[in-house]
């Protein structure tokens, strides 16, 4: 079973629907790139080693969260940010909250340029 999460940007914040997923179950993060300007298309979720540049032909990434809590997501330039919650496998909320913001000193996408395509 895969947990489908839709994402887009409002202002400078990532918005997720639904806002939480369960630990240990694969997540498919689907980006509405029409609602994700510029570098918002290049995401980094450092706690789960996710780096992805979305395009119109490749607008999703899959990963399996192996820890529960509240975690940051940021664009590759650290201009757009958001948080999402990973619940314990039984659906309870964990106390852990990621305390360090993702690094914004470099692009994070590699290969020169920001990788955002925007």
C-alpha positions in Angstrom: 0.0 0.0 0.0 1.4 3.4 -1.0 0.4 6.7 0.7 -0.4 9.3 -2.0 0.4 12.9 -0.9 -0.4 15.8 -3.2 1.8 19.0 -2.9 1.8 22.5 -4.2 3.0 26.0 -3.0 1.0 28.8 -1.5 3.0 32.0 -0.9 6.4 30.6 0.1 5.1 27.5 1.8 4.7 23.9 0.6 1.2 22.6 1.2 0.5 18.9 1.5 -2.8 17.0 1.2 -3.0 15.0 3.4 -0.6 16.6 5.9 0.5 13.4 7.6 1.7 9.9 6.6 2.6 6.7 8.5 6.0 5.5 9.3 7.2 2.4 7.4 4.7 2.7 4.5 5.9 4.0 1.1 5.0 7.5 0.2 4.4 8.9 -3.3 4.8 12.6 -3.2 3.0 14.1 -6.3 3.8 17.7 -7.2 1.3 20.0 -8.9 4.1 21.8 -10.8 1.6 24.3 -12.2 1.3 25.6 -8.6 5.1 25.5 -7.9 7.0 28.5 -9.2 10.7 28.5 -10.1 13.0 26.8 -7.6 10.0 25.4 -5.6 10.2 22.5 -8.1 13.5 21.3 -6.7 12.9 19.8 -3.2 15.1 18.5 -0.5 13.9 16.4 2.5 17.2 16.0 4.3 15.9 13.6 7.0 14.9 11.0 4.4 17.7 11.7 1.9 15.2 12.9 -0.8 16.4 15.3 -3.5 14.2 15.8 -6.5 13.6 18.3 -9.4 10.1 17.9 -10.6 9.2 18.4 -14.3 5.9 18.1 -16.2 6.9 14.6 -17.2 8.4 13.5 -13.9 6.3 15.1 -11.1 6.6 12.6 -8.3 9.1 11.0 -5.9 8.7 8.0 -3.7 10.4 7.2 -0.3 9.6 5.3 2.8 9.8 7.2 6.1 11.7 5.2 8.7 11.2 7.6 11.6 8.2 9.4 13.0 7.9 13.1 13.9 7.6 16.5 12.2 10.1 17.1 9.4 11.2 20.0 7.1 11.0 20.2 3.3 12.7 23.0 1.5 13.3 23.9 -2.1 16.9 23.5 -3.4 17.5 27.2 -2.8 15.9 27.2 0.7 13.4 29.9 -0.4 10.3 27.7 -0.1 9.7 25.6 3.0 7.2 23.5 4.7 6.7 20.7 7.2 4.9 17.4 7.2 4.2 14.8 9.9 5.1 11.2 9.9 2.9 9.3 12.4 3.9 6.1 14.1 2.8 2.9 12.4 -0.2 2.7 14.7 -1.3 6.2 13.8 -0.1 8.0 17.0 1.8 11.3 16.8 5.5 11.2 17.8 7.1 14.0 19.9 10.1 14.4 17.6 10.3 17.8 15.8 13.3 18.4 13.4 15.1 21.4 14.9 17.6 22.3 12.2 16.4 24.0 9.1 17.7 22.6 5.8 20.9 24.3 4.6 20.4 27.1 2.2 24.0 27.9 1.5 24.1 26.0 -1.7 21.7 24.6 -4.2 21.5 21.1 -2.9 20.6 19.7 -6.3 24.1 19.3 -7.6 25.4 19.6 -11.2 25.7 23.4 -11.3 22.7 25.7 -11.3 19.8 25.2 -8.9 18.2 22.4 -10.8 14.8 24.0 -10.6 14.4 24.6 -14.3 12.8 28.0 -13.5 
